[in-house]
Amino acid sequence: MPVGRDAHRWNTFQGERKLVVAARTVTSTVRILETLPSLLRDDGRVTVVFAYDPTSAFNAGVLDLLRAAECSVMPWEQLGDIAPDLILSASENIDVPEGVCPVLVLPHGIGFQKFVPDSRSSEERLSGVVTDALLESGRAWLAVSHPAQEEQLLATHPKTAGRTLLVGDPCFDELVASLEDRSAYREALGVAEHQRLVMVSSTWRDTSLLGRHPDLLPRLLAQLPCDEYRVGAIAHPNVWSAHGGWQIRNLQAAALDAGLLLMPPVHAWRPALVAADVLVGDHGSVTLYGASIGTPLLLAAFGGDAVPGTAAHDLSSVAPRLDLRRGLRQQVDNAVREHTPDRYAAVTRQAFADPGHALADLRTAVYKLLKLPEPLSPRPVSLVLPVPEPPASAVTSWHVTTGVSGDSTTLTVTVHRFPATVGAYGEVPPDSPSVFSHLACADDEPDRRLSESASVLARSQPAATSVGALSWIESALARLPGSLLAASAVRGGCTLVGLRDGRVVEAAITGPVLDPGLPAAVVYACLRAGHPLEDAQVTLRIGDTRGEDVILRVRPAPVTG
């Protein structure tokens, strides 16, 4: 947008009012981008421009975000040249130039629930509150989502008296409106119907979950069988901005190789939260959002920077804690089993007033501050969140535990698989004559140390024909002499498992199509347990939570070609 006193000479759209969005951090800019389009839809009376304020310690990524959204951006120092009619921000820590226009500050979380470092001093301050000078000027308006927040501000910052607007929380309303599309989000994230999605959420600073327990993600992945669970992570945008995506991915490299769903810092956390079966969190807003939409919860950290008396702080007294000294799987399952939909209803009522109307009430407030009548178009309603893109990479190596039970006529093999890249964080299975463990790798495993140590090799893509599968099995066993078995699926048919002694076993699957590592695990278990492979009928049970059995008929495969 051209700026300056004669900017009207260059503009195509001659709006009656100018609204400036203060873009200072990724967190605050995202909140505006998620909200503003619904407020000003199809209204040519308002011209919007984004002013980039580079003074934050968390400004990395703001310009990229604005460019991706195709926003018109101006330098912050030119803000005084355009005489805005309203400045809109979701960052309270902005240096507003002199003028008379109102400044509306939206929360970028839930209320005023954290103490954060003050960039103007060595002290800490209450997050979300603008400077006393801006309050004294009579220009500032603070949007709140519940009357309790107004009472909190009056007690701690008396100068906020008369400077608050009760508008609700658009983000909470969107989460609630999107619950009906939960299955679509799960499918997009690659979560099967029988799998349990465990999302881990961390706010920022050293008191956060990732600050205190950076190894929790690989530990969860190592203790939750990957055929029964998926694990995802939501990190506060300040973590991304301060440390960079490279550093985050490098610190969580083993977890990412184990299939971690690391959600991008912009937008994607919301559908992932709706998709979750259980949330492991801390004192950040995402944890409270999750509890408020009825998600089972475990607290793995809760920092002293949480503000007593707020809804987020009260959550700590009713939510169960994750004990990292004990097995994690049982605690996750207990959280789901013992949860009731209204468990956190009392806390929610302290955070969100008049749910479902936040966008409409916020539009009314914005137009009042702009001194314009609201458009005649219908008042905005909460939109359903978009389907996310899957952010995980495929797992290519597993520590496999197989349990064999029954006799030759009713043989059952129970398989649990855990990503091998996080094996150092796993639990050693108990010794038993009927329980066997092995390392399995796909043929695209990048770590040669794993593939050279694997007992079982599996082809990641099915072969077009049995001849192609047999050829691959022969070459794989020759290339990696330490392996005992090699398995390849045949497109539209069975799985062929080749043994080191030259035998080939055909696994005919009567249930859903499986990746070849699972029938290979059955063959391995039968060999270790001393059960014959010829014309055997085996029930494959995938973990403990799968609701169906897959029947395998194992017999010598015909050698063709």
C-alpha positions as CSV (number, residue, x, y, z in Angstrom):
1,M,0.0,0.0,0.0
2,P,1.5,3.4,-0.9
3,V,2.1,5.6,2.1
4,G,2.5,9.3,2.6
5,R,0.2,12.3,2.4
6,D,-0.5,11.9,-1.3
7,A,-0.9,8.2,-1.3
8,H,-4.4,8.6,-2.6
9,R,-2.9,9.4,-6.0
10,W,-1.6,5.9,-6.4
11,N,-4.3,3.8,-4.7
12,T,-6.9,1.8,-6.7
13,F,-9.1,1.1,-3.7
14,Q,-10.1,4.4,-1.9
15,G,-11.4,3.1,1.4
16,E,-13.1,5.4,3.9
17,R,-11.0,4.0,6.8
18,K,-7.5,2.7,7.2
19,L,-6.9,-0.3,9.5
20,V,-3.3,-1.1,10.3
21,V,-2.4,-4.5,11.7
22,A,0.7,-4.5,13.9
23,A,2.7,-7.6,12.9
24,R,5.4,-8.1,15.6
25,T,5.6,-11.9,16.3
26,V,4.5,-15.0,14.5
27,T,2.1,-15.9,17.3
28,S,0.3,-12.6,17.3
29,T,0.3,-12.2,13.5
30,V,-1.2,-15.6,13.0
31,R,-4.1,-14.8,15.4
32,I,-4.9,-11.7,13.3
33,L,-4.7,-13.6,10.0
34,E,-7.0,-16.3,11.3
35,T,-9.6,-13.7,12.5
36,L,-9.5,-10.6,10.3
37,P,-10.9,-12.0,7.0
38,S,-14.2,-12.9,8.6
39,L,-14.6,-9.5,10.1
40,L,-14.0,-7.4,7.0
41,R,-15.3,-9.7,4.3
42,D,-16.3,-7.9,1.1
43,D,-16.2,-4.5,2.7
44,G,-14.4,-2.0,0.4
45,R,-14.8,0.8,2.9
46,V,-11.9,-0.4,4.9
47,T,-8.3,-0.6,3.6
48,V,-6.0,-2.9,5.5
49,V,-2.2,-2.7,5.6
50,F,0.2,-4.7,7.8
51,A,3.0,-2.8,9.6
52,Y,6.0,-4.9,10.4
53,D,7.5,-4.2,13.8
54,P,11.0,-5.9,13.9
55,T,11.7,-5.2,17.6
56,S,10.6,-8.5,19.1
57,A,13.0,-11.3,20.0
58,F,10.5,-13.5,18.2
59,N,10.1,-11.7,14.9
60,A,11.8,-14.4,12.9
61,G,9.3,-15.7,10.4
62,V,6.9,-12.8,10.5
63,L,7.8,-11.4,7.1
64,D,7.6,-14.9,5.6
65,L,4.2,-15.4,7.1
66,L,2.9,-12.1,5.7
67,R,4.4,-12.7,2.2
68,A,2.8,-16.2,2.1
69,A,-0.5,-14.6,2.9
70,E,0.1,-11.9,0.2
71,C,-0.3,-9.1,2.6
72,S,0.6,-5.5,1.9
73,V,3.5,-4.7,4.3
74,M,4.9,-1.4,5.4
75,P,7.8,-0.6,7.7
76,W,6.8,0.2,11.2
77,E,8.6,3.6,11.1
78,Q,6.2,4.8,8.3
79,L,3.1,4.1,10.4
80,G,2.8,7.8,11.3
81,D,2.6,8.8,7.7
82,I,-0.8,7.2,7.0
83,A,-3.0,8.4,9.9
84,P,-4.7,5.1,10.6
85,D,-8.3,5.0,11.9
86,L,-7.6,1.8,13.9
87,I,-4.5,-0.2,14.9
88,L,-5.2,-3.9,15.5
89,S,-2.7,-6.1,17.2
90,A,-2.5,-9.4,19.0
91,S,0.8,-8.3,20.6
92,E,0.5,-5.9,23.6
93,N,4.2,-5.0,23.5
94,I,4.1,-2.5,20.6
95,D,5.4,1.0,20.5
96,V,2.4,2.9,19.1
97,P,3.3,6.2,17.4
98,E,1.6,9.4,18.7
99,G,-1.9,9.9,17.4
100,V,-5.5,9.7,18.3
101,C,-6.6,6.5,16.7
102,P,-7.7,3.6,18.9
103,V,-5.6,0.5,19.4
104,L,-7.4,-2.8,19.8
105,V,-5.3,-5.6,21.3
106,L,-6.6,-9.1,20.9
107,P,-5.2,-11.9,23.1
108,H,-2.9,-14.4,21.3
109,G,-3.7,-17.1,23.9
110,I,-6.4,-17.4,26.5
111,G,-6.6,-14.4,28.7
112,F,-3.7,-13.1,30.9
113,Q,-2.4,-16.3,32.3
114,K,1.4,-16.1,32.1
115,F,4.2,-14.0,33.5
116,V,6.8,-13.3,30.7
117,P,10.1,-11.4,30.5
118,D,9.6,-7.6,30.1
119,S,11.6,-6.4,27.0
120,R,11.8,-2.9,28.6
121,S,13.4,-4.0,31.8
122,S,14.9,-7.0,33.6
123,E,11.6,-7.7,35.4
124,E,8.7,-9.9,34.4
125,R,5.2,-8.7,33.4
126,L,1.7,-10.0,32.9
127,S,1.4,-11.2,29.4
128,G,-1.3,-9.4,27.3
129,V,-1.3,-6.1,29.1
130,V,-0.2,-2.9,27.2
131,T,1.9,-0.2,28.7
132,D,0.6,2.2,31.3
133,A,1.3,5.0,28.9
134,L,-1.0,3.6,26.3
135,L,-3.7,2.9,28.8
136,E,-3.4,6.5,30.2
137,S,-3.8,7.9,26.6
138,G,-7.3,6.5,26.4
139,R,-6.5,4.8,23.1
140,A,-6.1,1.2,24.2
141,W,-8.8,-1.4,24.2
142,L,-8.1,-4.9,25.5
143,A,-10.3,-7.7,24.2
144,V,-11.2,-10.4,26.8
145,S,-13.0,-13.7,26.5
146,H,-14.5,-13.8,30.0
147,P,-15.6,-11.3,32.7
148,A,-13.2,-12.9,35.1
149,Q,-10.3,-11.5,33.0
150,E,-11.7,-8.0,33.5
151,E,-11.8,-8.6,37.3
152,Q,-8.2,-9.9,37.2
153,L,-7.0,-6.8,35.3
154,L,-8.7,-4.4,37.6
155,A,-7.0,-6.1,40.6
156,T,-3.5,-6.1,39.1
157,H,-3.6,-3.2,36.6
158,P,-6.3,-0.6,37.8
159,K,-5.6,1.6,34.7
160,T,-7.4,-1.0,32.6
161,A,-10.7,0.1,34.1
162,G,-13.1,0.9,31.3
163,R,-10.6,-0.2,28.6
164,T,-11.7,-3.8,28.1
165,L,-14.1,-5.3,25.5
166,L,-15.8,-8.6,26.2
167,V,-15.8,-10.4,22.8
168,G,-15.2,-14.1,23.6
169,D,-12.6,-16.3,21.9
170,P,-12.8,-16.9,18.1
171,C,-10.2,-19.7,18.3
172,F,-12.2,-21.7,20.9
173,D,-15.4,-21.3,18.8
174,E,-13.6,-22.6,15.7
175,L,-12.3,-25.7,17.6
176,V,-15.9,-26.4,18.8
177,A,-17.3,-25.9,15.3
178,S,-14.8,-28.3,13.9
179,L,-15.4,-31.3,16.2
180,E,-17.8,-32.8,13.7
181,D,-14.9,-33.0,11.2
182,R,-12.6,-34.9,13.5
183,S,-12.5,-38.0,11.4
184,A,-11.4,-36.0,8.4
185,Y,-8.5,-34.5,10.3
186,R,-7.4,-37.9,11.6
187,E,-7.4,-39.3,8.1
188,A,-5.4,-36.4,6.8
189,L,-2.8,-36.9,9.5
190,G,-2.5,-40.6,8.6
191,V,-4.2,-41.8,11.9
192,A,-6.0,-45.1,11.4
193,E,-9.4,-45.8,13.0
194,H,-7.9,-48.2,15.5
195,Q,-5.0,-46.0,16.4
196,R,-4.9,-43.6,19.4
197,L,-3.5,-40.1,18.6
198,V,-1.4,-38.7,21.5
199,M,-0.6,-35.0,20.9
200,V,2.1,-33.3,23.0
201,S,1.8,-29.6,23.5
202,S,4.5,-27.3,24.8
203,T,4.5,-23.5,25.4
204,W,7.9,-21.7,25.4
205,R,10.6,-20.9,28.0
206,D,12.5,-23.3,30.2
207,T,9.5,-23.9,32.4
208,S,7.6,-25.5,29.4
209,L,7.2,-29.1,28.7
210,L,9.9,-29.2,26.0
211,G,12.1,-27.0,28.2
212,R,11.9,-29.4,31.1
213,H,11.5,-32.7,29.3
214,P,13.0,-32.5,25.7
215,D,13.2,-36.3,25.6
216,L,9.5,-36.9,26.3
217,L,8.7,-37.2,22.6
218,P,11.1,-40.1,21.8
219,R,10.2,-41.7,25.1
220,L,6.5,-41.8,24.1
221,L,7.3,-43.1,20.7
222,A,9.5,-45.8,22.2
223,Q,6.8,-47.0,24.6
224,L,3.7,-46.7,22.5
225,P,3.5,-49.4,19.8
226,C,3.4,-47.7,16.4
227,D,0.6,-49.9,15.0
228,E,-1.7,-48.8,17.8
229,Y,-0.6,-45.2,18.5
230,R,0.5,-42.1,16.7
231,V,2.4,-39.3,18.5
232,G,2.3,-35.7,17.5
233,A,3.8,-32.4,18.8
234,I,2.6,-28.8,18.9
235,A,5.4,-26.4,19.9
236,H,4.6,-22.7,20.6
237,P,5.6,-20.4,17.7
238,N,8.0,-18.7,20.0
239,V,10.0,-21.9,20.1
240,W,10.2,-22.0,16.3
241,S,11.0,-18.3,16.1
242,A,13.7,-18.3,18.7
243,H,15.5,-21.5,17.8
244,G,14.5,-22.2,14.2
245,G,13.0,-25.2,12.5
246,W,16.4,-26.7,11.9
247,Q,17.3,-26.7,15.6
248,I,14.0,-28.2,16.6
249,R,14.2,-31.0,14.0
250,N,17.8,-31.7,14.9
251,L,17.0,-32.0,18.6
252,Q,14.0,-34.3,17.8
253,A,15.7,-36.2,14.9
254,A,15.1,-39.7,16.4
255,A,11.5,-38.9,17.1
256,L,10.9,-37.6,13.6
257,D,12.5,-40.8,12.2
258,A,10.1,-42.7,14.5
259,G,7.1,-41.1,12.8
260,L,6.5,-38.0,15.0
261,L,3.8,-35.7,13.6
262,L,5.5,-32.4,14.2
263,M,2.9,-29.8,13.4
264,P,4.0,-26.6,11.6
265,P,3.9,-23.5,13.8
266,V,1.1,-21.8,11.8
267,H,-2.5,-22.9,11.7
268,A,-2.0,-26.7,11.7
269,W,-2.1,-27.2,15.5
270,R,-5.9,-26.5,15.6
271,P,-7.1,-29.5,13.5
272,A,-4.4,-31.7,15.1
273,L,-5.8,-30.8,18.6
274,V,-9.3,-31.7,17.4
275,A,-8.0,-35.0,16.1
276,A,-6.3,-36.0,19.4
277,D,-7.4,-38.8,21.6
278,V,-5.3,-37.6,24.5
279,L,-3.3,-34.4,25.1
280,V,0.0,-34.3,27.1
281,G,0.5,-30.6,27.9
282,D,1.7,-27.9,30.2
283,H,0.5,-24.4,31.3
284,G,0.2,-23.1,27.7
285,S,-3.1,-22.1,26.1
286,V,-3.2,-25.1,23.8
287,T,-3.5,-27.4,26.9
288,L,-6.5,-25.4,28.1
289,Y,-8.1,-25.3,24.6
290,G,-7.8,-29.1,24.5
291,A,-9.3,-29.6,27.9
292,S,-12.1,-27.2,27.0
293,I,-13.2,-29.3,24.0
294,G,-13.3,-32.4,26.1
295,T,-9.9,-34.0,25.3
296,P,-8.4,-36.3,27.9
297,L,-5.4,-34.6,29.5
298,L,-2.1,-35.3,31.2
299,L,0.1,-32.6,32.5
300,A,3.8,-33.3,32.0
301,A,5.0,-29.8,33.2
302,F,3.5,-26.8,34.8
303,G,5.7,-23.7,35.2
304,G,5.7,-21.2,38.0
305,D,5.1,-18.5,35.4
306,A,1.4,-19.5,35.3
307,V,-0.7,-16.8,37.0
308,P,-2.6,-18.0,40.0
309,G,-6.4,-17.5,39.9
310,T,-6.6,-17.9,36.1
311,A,-8.4,-20.7,34.3
312,A,-5.1,-22.2,33.1
313,H,-3.7,-22.3,36.6
314,D,-6.9,-23.8,38.0
315,L,-6.6,-26.6,35.4
316,S,-3.4,-27.8,37.2
317,S,-5.5,-28.7,40.3
318,V,-7.9,-31.0,38.4
319,A,-5.9,-32.5,35.6
320,P,-3.8,-35.7,36.2
321,R,0.0,-35.5,36.1
322,L,2.2,-37.6,33.9
323,D,4.8,-39.4,36.1
324,L,7.9,-39.8,34.0
325,R,9.3,-42.3,36.4
326,R,6.6,-44.8,35.5
327,G,5.6,-46.5,32.2
328,L,4.0,-44.0,29.9
329,R,1.6,-46.3,28.0
330,Q,-0.5,-47.2,31.0
331,Q,-0.8,-43.6,32.0
332,V,-1.9,-42.6,28.6
333,D,-4.5,-45.4,28.5
334,N,-5.7,-44.5,32.0
335,A,-6.2,-40.9,31.0
336,V,-8.6,-42.0,28.2
337,R,-10.4,-44.6,30.2
338,E,-11.0,-42.4,33.3
339,H,-11.9,-39.3,31.4
340,T,-15.5,-37.9,31.3
341,P,-16.6,-35.3,28.8
342,D,-17.5,-32.7,31.4
343,R,-14.4,-33.2,33.6
344,Y,-13.0,-29.7,32.8
345,A,-16.3,-28.0,32.3
346,A,-15.9,-25.8,35.4
347,V,-12.5,-24.6,34.2
348,T,-13.9,-23.9,30.8
349,R,-16.7,-21.7,32.2
350,Q,-14.0,-19.5,33.7
351,A,-12.3,-18.9,30.4
352,F,-14.9,-18.5,27.7
353,A,-18.1,-16.5,27.9
354,D,-21.0,-16.7,25.4
355,P,-19.3,-19.3,23.2
356,G,-20.2,-19.4,19.5
357,H,-20.5,-15.6,19.1
358,A,-16.9,-14.3,19.3
359,L,-16.5,-13.4,15.6
360,A,-19.8,-11.6,15.5
361,D,-19.1,-9.6,18.7
362,L,-15.6,-8.8,17.6
363,R,-16.9,-7.5,14.3
364,T,-19.3,-5.2,16.1
365,A,-16.4,-3.9,18.3
366,V,-14.1,-3.3,15.2
367,Y,-16.7,-1.3,13.3
368,K,-17.6,0.7,16.4
369,L,-13.9,1.7,16.8
370,L,-13.7,2.5,13.0
371,K,-16.9,4.6,13.4
372,L,-18.6,2.8,10.6
373,P,-21.9,1.0,10.5
374,E,-21.6,-2.8,10.3
375,P,-22.2,-4.3,6.9
376,L,-25.6,-5.6,6.0
377,S,-24.2,-9.0,5.3
378,P,-24.9,-11.7,7.9
379,R,-22.8,-11.6,11.0
380,P,-19.8,-14.0,10.8
381,V,-19.9,-17.5,12.2
382,S,-17.1,-19.8,13.2
383,L,-15.7,-21.6,10.2
384,V,-14.7,-25.3,10.1
385,L,-10.9,-25.6,10.3
386,P,-9.1,-26.7,7.1
387,V,-7.8,-30.3,6.7
388,P,-4.0,-30.4,7.6
389,E,-1.3,-31.8,5.5
390,P,0.5,-34.9,7.1
391,P,3.8,-33.7,8.5
392,A,5.3,-37.1,9.4
393,S,7.8,-39.2,7.6
394,A,7.5,-43.0,7.3
395,V,9.0,-45.3,9.9
396,T,11.5,-47.6,8.3
397,S,12.9,-49.7,11.2
398,W,11.2,-51.4,14.1
399,H,12.0,-53.3,17.3
400,V,9.4,-56.0,17.1
401,T,8.1,-58.1,20.0
402,T,6.1,-61.2,19.2
403,G,4.2,-63.3,21.7
404,V,3.1,-66.8,20.7
405,S,0.2,-68.6,22.4
406,G,-2.0,-71.6,21.7
407,D,-1.2,-74.9,20.0
408,S,-0.7,-75.8,16.4
409,T,-4.4,-75.7,15.7
410,T,-5.2,-72.4,17.5
411,L,-1.9,-70.5,17.1
412,T,-2.0,-66.8,17.9
413,V,0.9,-64.4,17.3
414,T,0.6,-61.0,19.0
415,V,2.9,-58.3,17.5
416,H,4.0,-55.1,19.0
417,R,6.3,-52.8,16.9
418,F,8.2,-49.8,18.2
419,P,10.3,-47.5,16.0
420,A,14.0,-48.5,16.2
421,T,15.3,-45.0,16.1
422,V,14.0,-44.4,19.7
423,G,15.0,-47.8,21.0
424,A,17.3,-46.3,23.6
425,Y,14.2,-44.8,25.3
426,G,12.2,-48.1,25.3
427,E,11.4,-50.7,27.9
428,V,13.1,-54.1,27.7
429,P,10.4,-56.8,27.2
430,P,10.3,-59.4,30.0
431,D,12.1,-62.7,29.3
432,S,9.7,-65.5,28.4
433,P,9.9,-68.7,26.4
434,S,6.9,-67.5,24.3
435,V,8.0,-63.9,23.7
436,F,10.6,-63.1,21.0
437,S,12.2,-59.9,19.8
438,H,13.8,-58.9,16.6
439,L,14.9,-55.9,14.6
440,A,13.1,-55.3,11.3
441,C,14.0,-52.8,8.6
442,A,12.4,-51.6,5.3
443,D,14.6,-51.6,2.3
444,D,14.7,-47.8,2.3
445,E,16.1,-47.5,5.9
446,P,18.8,-44.8,5.6
447,D,20.8,-46.0,8.6
448,R,23.0,-48.9,7.4
449,R,23.8,-49.8,11.0
450,L,20.2,-50.7,11.5
451,S,19.7,-52.5,8.2
452,E,22.9,-54.5,8.6
453,S,21.8,-55.6,12.1
454,A,18.2,-56.5,11.1
455,S,16.9,-60.0,11.3
456,V,13.9,-59.2,9.0
457,L,14.0,-57.1,5.8
458,A,10.8,-55.8,4.3
459,R,10.2,-54.3,0.9
460,S,8.5,-50.9,1.2
461,Q,6.6,-51.1,-2.1
462,P,4.8,-54.3,-3.3
463,A,6.3,-56.2,-6.2
464,A,4.3,-56.3,-9.5
465,T,4.6,-60.1,-9.7
466,S,5.6,-63.1,-7.6
467,V,8.7,-63.4,-9.8
468,G,9.7,-59.8,-8.9
469,A,9.1,-60.5,-5.2
470,L,11.3,-63.6,-5.3
471,S,14.0,-61.8,-7.2
472,W,14.1,-59.0,-4.6
473,I,14.1,-61.5,-1.7
474,E,17.1,-63.3,-3.1
475,S,19.1,-60.1,-3.7
476,A,18.2,-58.7,-0.3
477,L,19.4,-61.8,1.6
478,A,22.6,-61.9,-0.5
479,R,23.2,-58.2,0.1
480,L,22.7,-58.4,3.9
481,P,24.0,-61.8,5.1
482,G,23.0,-61.0,8.7
483,S,19.3,-61.2,8.0
484,L,17.2,-64.3,8.5
485,L,14.1,-63.3,6.6
486,A,13.1,-61.0,3.7
487,A,9.5,-60.2,2.9
488,S,7.8,-58.6,-0.1
489,A,4.2,-58.0,-0.8
490,V,2.8,-58.9,-4.2
491,R,0.5,-56.3,-5.7
492,G,-3.1,-57.4,-5.4
493,G,-2.1,-60.7,-3.6
494,C,-0.1,-62.3,-0.9
495,T,3.2,-61.6,0.9
496,L,6.2,-63.8,0.2
497,V,8.7,-64.4,3.0
498,G,12.0,-65.9,2.0
499,L,14.1,-67.7,4.6
500,R,17.9,-67.9,4.8
501,D,17.8,-71.7,4.2
502,G,16.1,-71.2,0.8
503,R,12.5,-71.9,1.8
504,V,9.8,-69.4,0.7
505,V,6.6,-69.0,2.6
506,E,3.4,-67.5,1.2
507,A,1.3,-65.6,3.7
508,A,-2.3,-65.3,2.3
509,I,-4.1,-62.6,4.2
510,T,-7.8,-62.8,4.6
511,G,-8.1,-59.5,6.4
512,P,-7.1,-56.0,5.4
513,V,-3.9,-55.5,3.4
514,L,-0.9,-55.2,5.7
515,D,2.7,-54.1,5.3
516,P,5.0,-57.1,4.8
517,G,6.7,-56.6,8.1
518,L,3.7,-57.9,10.0
519,P,3.3,-61.3,8.2
520,A,7.1,-61.6,8.4
521,A,6.9,-61.1,12.1
522,V,4.5,-64.1,12.3
523,V,6.9,-66.3,10.3
524,Y,9.8,-65.2,12.5
525,A,7.8,-66.0,15.7
526,C,6.7,-69.4,14.4
527,L,10.3,-70.3,13.6
528,R,11.5,-69.2,17.0
529,A,8.7,-71.1,18.8
530,G,9.3,-74.3,16.8
531,H,5.9,-74.3,15.0
532,P,5.8,-75.8,11.5
533,L,5.1,-73.4,8.7
534,E,3.5,-75.8,6.3
535,D,-0.2,-75.4,5.9
536,A,-0.5,-73.5,9.2
537,Q,-3.3,-71.2,10.1
538,V,-2.3,-68.4,12.4
539,T,-4.2,-65.6,14.0
540,L,-2.2,-62.3,13.9
541,R,-3.2,-59.9,16.6
542,I,-1.7,-56.5,16.1
543,G,-1.1,-55.1,19.6
544,D,-3.7,-55.0,22.3
545,T,-6.2,-52.4,21.1
546,R,-6.9,-53.5,17.5
547,G,-10.5,-54.7,17.4
548,E,-10.1,-57.4,14.7
549,D,-7.9,-60.4,14.0
550,V,-6.1,-60.9,10.8
551,I,-6.0,-64.6,9.7
552,L,-2.9,-65.8,7.9
553,R,-2.6,-69.1,6.1
554,V,1.0,-70.0,5.8
555,R,2.1,-72.6,3.2
556,P,5.0,-73.2,0.9
557,A,4.9,-70.8,-2.0
558,P,5.1,-72.1,-5.6
559,V,8.4,-71.2,-7.2
560,T,7.7,-69.7,-10.6
561,G,9.9,-68.6,-13.3
